[in-house]
């Protein structure tokens, strides 16, 4: 089959990269189209995934709409050229639209509640197949296929990820010495307007108190200054999950990184105004893999983070919980591969007879 993947965000690279490799090994023709977003393209390059960049990052909010229109137009041209049978995406706004216009079958994954991602409403009507974690609370009118997993499991599953201490050692990090990862959000997304996580004073206090227990590596999506006592990330983006897996604890505001840390067996504390709105994090909380606090309760978050840092058995306990969690879970990468290669509505490759002609060269 001819299968196209679209990459709009660094998380898409992680989610799809193992499936892309498997599909190519199975002999399918796989095309990867990307837009510049944070480190998305550098990640594709680091993982040696052949791809084509269709759009740069917008230059501020005013340029966002123009960039999106350009991205959709270029994707439409690309699909006309390569003629995919199936288009796989994660909340792929441009992907579902371009697939519909070129006769490809749009299969998209959504893992964010619609109340936190209003673009869902612009994606769902154009998707031929919709895949949703069973823990997501949004009702998509019965159009969705729910599965026992979440995106982050596609690359944190022990079947696909093995912690490699040598990755850290090569960057001067001693994996046997205690260290912690802290990640702050930029709070720049449209649904983040008026929201915050830690207070400025809270950020300083968090890093200072954790530093009493080990090295604190700080990532700030807003690229602000690192609080006193913290250090910048010592690894490249494609090595980040090894740093996260080896950490004695994670504290932060970013949902995806919180989920990743928990699924890698790292004690995880989250501070966010969105506590209670994300079914995935509610479920991981029920499984004692994530502890979440609202910003007004940041003092309680400090106390819990420091308590875990002082607990010599916390890391092992989280590791056991992680093992139990994955023992009962599906292989999400295998799920992606299976649904990427399912026969199209007219049979694998059959849609070509109905596809538009005159592809751009």
DAUR-V460511 format. One record per helix or strand of 2 or more residues. SS is the DSSP state (@ for helix, = for strand). FROM is the first residue (numbers start at 1). LEN is the number of residues. If there is no record, write none. Layout:
{{SS	FROM	LEN} {SS	FROM	LEN}}
//
This chain:
{{=	2	6} {@	10	16} {=	29	7} {@	40	7} {=	52	4} {@	61	22} {=	86	5} {@	93	10} {=	105	6} {@	114	3} {@	120	7} {=	129	5} {=	144	4} {@	153	4} {@	165	5} {=	179	6} {@	190	3} {@	200	11} {=	215	6} {=	231	2} {@	237	10} {=	249	4} {@	255	9} {=	268	4} {@	279	8} {=	291	3} {@	295	15} {@	314	14} {@	332	9} {@	350	5}}
//
